[in-house]
Amino acid sequence: MKPWTLMKLPEPETLRRQMILLAVLDIICCGEEWLRVHRYDPDFRPGVQLGIVENGAGDHLYVLFTADGCVLKGFDHESPLSPHARDEYEVWPGMYEGLPDNLQSVLHSSGDTLEAEEVTFCLWQENGKPVWMCGEWGELDNKEAESGGTDFLLGYLNETPEDYIEWANDYFSGLQPLPLEPVRHLFNGGPVTEGLIAAINPVRDELQAFNELGKLLELLNQNTQI
């Protein structure tokens, strides 16, 4: 295993709150769960929370948050590291090398949900450790291949309100152009209210949105860690 150096990643707790926030915004912007890209399951397994990015084109990013650390498992179906690009459909050599047993067991014991064999990159950071790590993915011909799709899939983790607005306006068909100030309010830690939902998406059923947001709002408001 080796430190991850191709691109900067936030600390796990910052990443967790970011994924919760993006899931909240997707719920407000879209009433149909199957059309959303960002989702968050706070009760995935006992002591495990799951952040999800699924773009509807066969690519995904699953992020497991546990008391022991955080694991990112991504799949870019066009990456040369895809098992589908190999003659005998095999996970790329060294992909999970060095992943601690306690984190690996969570990933591999979740059955078909996390699709452990559908992988083009895996990164992790143990609690108390200062850096993100990855396995030895081998010597590849170019940086695009070497990234395993990290630059592509981690790009869905919008870090600013402007980034999210640009993405959402392009992705959600029929959505009115999002106003900056309400989205910025959420990014700055402001509470979700009926007025805020109406400001972001005037046609959204506010009661339905609040019912779906449920525990996600509690997590944001309480700032609780795993």
N, C-alpha and C positions, 0 to 999 in steps of 0.2 A: 504494500500500500504506500501511498505518498500524499503529501499535501495537495489540495486542489488549488491551482494557480491560474487557470485560464480566464476566470472572471470572478469579480468580487461577489460574495453572498452575504446577506445580513445575518446577524446572530439568530439562533433558533427562535427565541421569544419574539423578536422583531418580525421574523418571517411568519410566525404563527398568527400574530395580530394582523399582519398584512393580508394573509389568506382569509381570515375571518371577515375583515373589512370588505374585501373584494366579493366574497360570497354574499354579504349583506347587500351590496350595491347591485349585484346580479338579480337578487330576489326582488328588489325594488323596481329594477328596469324591466323585468320579464316575469309574467305570471305563469309561464310554462316551464316546469323544472327541467324537462328534457332538452330545452333549448339553451339552458345556461351553461357557461363554460367554467365558471368558478363555483365550487361547492365546498361545504365544510361539514364534517360529521363529528360532533363533539363526543359522541358515544359509540365510536366505531368498535372498540373493544374495551374491557375494563382497564383503565389507566392509559388508554391510547386514543388520541384524537387524529383525524385524517383530513388533510387538505387535498382538494382535487382540482385539477385542470384537465378538461377534456374538450377538445376543439371540434368534435364532430367529424373529423376527417381521419380518425384512426390513431391520433397521437394523444398521449396523455402524460401527466405529471402527477404522481402520488407522493404526498409528504406526510410521513408518520411522526407524530410528536409523542414522546414517551417520557417517563421520569428518568430514563437512562440517557436519552439523547434524541436526536432527530435524524431521519433517513429520507433522502429524496431518491425516488426511482422514476426515471423517465423513459419514454418510448417515442422515438421519432421514426415513423415507418419508412422514411426515405434515407435514413442514415446508413452508411456502409457498415455500421456496427450492429445492425438489426439481425436477429437470428434468421430472419427470412432471406437475408442476403448470403447466408452460408449454405454450403452444399447439403449438410445434414441437420439443418435447423438446430443450432447450438448457441447457447449464450456465449458472448465473446469472451475469450480466455482472460482471466483476471478481473472480470467485471465485479465480482463480489469478494475478491481477495482482500482480507484484512477487516472486513465488516465484522464488528464484535458479535459474538454469539447471541447476546441478549437482544440486540437489534435485528440480527439476521433471523432469529426465531419468530419475531413479530411479523416480519415481511413474508417469510416462507410458510407460516402456519395460517395464513389468512385465505387459503384456498384460491378459488378462481377470482376473488374480488380484486386482488392486487396484481394478478398476472405476472408473477415473479420472472417467468421465462420471457416475457415480452419486455425487453429492456435494452436500451442503448446507452444509458448512463446511470450510475448510482453514486451518490455522495452522502456523507454522514458527518455529524459532529457529536461526539459524546459530551455529556454534561461535565463541566469542569475542564474541558480541553479547549484550547484557544483557536483551533483552526478546523476547517472542513477538510475531510480526507476522501480519497477515492482509491480504487484498486489499480493495478497495473493493466492498462488497456492495450498494451502492445505498441509497437512502432508503426505509425500510419503515415500515409503519404502527404497529407495536408491537414491544416488546422481545422477545416470544416468537418472533416471526418473525425478528427481526434476529439472534437467537442461532444460527439454523440448526440447532438441536437440540443445541448444545454442552452446555447445562445438563442435558439428558436423558442423552446418551451418556457424557459425562465423569463423570456420577454413578455409572457402573459401576466407576470406578477407586477402589474403597473405600480410604480412607486410614487407617482404624483397624481393629483386630481386631473391635471391636464392630460396626462398619459391615458388615464382611464376614460375620460370623455372622448378623446380621439378614437380609442379602440371601440367603445360602446356605440358611438354614433355610426361607426362603419359596420359593426356586427349585428346589432339588433334592428331588424327591419321593422319599419313602422314607428319606431321610437322617435319622439320629438327631440330635436337637438338638446342635449343636456345643459342646464345652466351651471356655470362654474361655482358660484358661491355655495349652494347647498352641498355639492360634492366636496368642495374644499372644507366645509363645516365638518363633514364626516371624517375626512382625512386628518383633521385637527383634533379629533376626539369628541366632537359634539354629539349630543343625544339624537336618536331617531324619534321623530314625532310625526303625527298625521300630516301636519303642515309641511314637514320636510319631504315626506313621501310624495305628497301632491306636487310639490315644487319640482322634484326630480322627474316624476312620471305622473302627469295629471290623470291618466286613464287607468292607473293601477288601483285595484280594489284594496283599500287601506287595511281593512279588517283581515282580509286574507293574507296580506303581506305581514302584518304583525303576528298572526298565528304561525306563519312559516319562520319568521325571524327568531321568535322564542328565545331559546337558550343562547343563540349567537349574540343577541344583545346583552344578555347577562354576562357572557364572557368578556365582551368589550368593556362594559361598564365596571365590572369588578376587577378587571386586570389580573385575574387569577392565573397562576401558572399550573402546569401539569403536576 
